[in-house]
Amino acid sequence: MPLLLEWLGCVTGLLGATLLALNNRYSGYGFMAFLASNVCWMGYGIAMESWGLVTMQLGFTATSLLGLYRWFPKGATV
């Protein structure tokens, strides 16, 4: 399971970065990909007892949530 979380975290993180770098109308979905990546990396960090990684991902989760909040117009649905 940790290996799966590691690779899912990697792929979704790269997808998020790519979507944001495109700077188009779909770029905000990069924050969703980052959020998925954060969850995977936190799971991996817990499984590996890598508390620095878990702490960093908690901070990145906050920035992903802020990005989603700022990107989605009020009242919009996904």
C-alpha positions in Angstrom: 0.0 0.0 0.0 2.7 2.6 0.7 4.2 2.0 -2.8 0.8 2.7 -4.3 0.4 5.9 -2.2 3.9 7.0 -3.2 3.2 6.7 -6.9 -0.3 8.2 -6.7 1.1 11.1 -4.8 3.8 11.6 -7.4 1.5 11.4 -10.4 -1.3 13.6 -9.0 1.3 16.1 -7.8 2.8 16.3 -11.3 -0.7 16.6 -12.8 -1.5 19.5 -10.5 1.7 21.3 -11.4 1.0 20.8 -15.1 -2.5 22.1 -14.9 -1.5 25.2 -13.0 1.4 25.8 -15.4 -1.0 25.7 -18.4 -2.7 28.9 -17.1 -6.0 28.2 -18.8 -9.6 27.8 -17.7 -8.8 24.3 -16.4 -5.8 25.3 -14.3 -7.8 25.5 -11.1 -8.4 21.8 -11.3 -4.7 21.5 -10.5 -5.6 22.4 -6.9 -7.9 19.3 -6.8 -5.0 17.2 -8.1 -2.7 18.7 -5.5 -5.3 17.9 -2.8 -5.3 14.3 -3.9 -1.6 14.3 -3.9 -1.5 15.7 -0.3 -3.8 12.9 0.9 -1.6 10.2 -0.7 1.6 11.7 0.6 0.1 12.0 4.1 -0.9 8.4 4.0 2.6 7.4 2.8 4.2 9.5 5.5 2.1 7.9 8.2 2.9 4.4 6.9 6.6 5.2 6.8 6.5 7.2 10.1 7.9 10.2 8.3 6.5 12.9 10.4 8.2 15.8 8.6 6.6 14.7 5.4 3.2 14.5 7.1 3.7 18.0 8.6 4.7 19.4 5.2 1.7 17.9 3.5 -0.7 19.3 6.1 0.7 22.7 5.2 0.3 22.0 1.5 -3.2 20.8 2.1 -4.0 24.2 3.5 -2.6 25.9 0.4 -4.5 23.5 -1.9 -7.8 24.3 0.0 -7.0 28.1 -0.3 -6.4 27.7 -4.0 -9.7 25.9 -4.5 -11.5 28.5 -2.4 -10.0 31.4 -4.5 -10.4 29.7 -7.8 -14.0 28.5 -7.6 -16.6 31.3 -8.0 -19.1 31.6 -5.1 -21.9 29.2 -5.5 -20.2 27.1 -8.2 -20.2 23.4 -8.2 -17.6 21.0 -9.4 
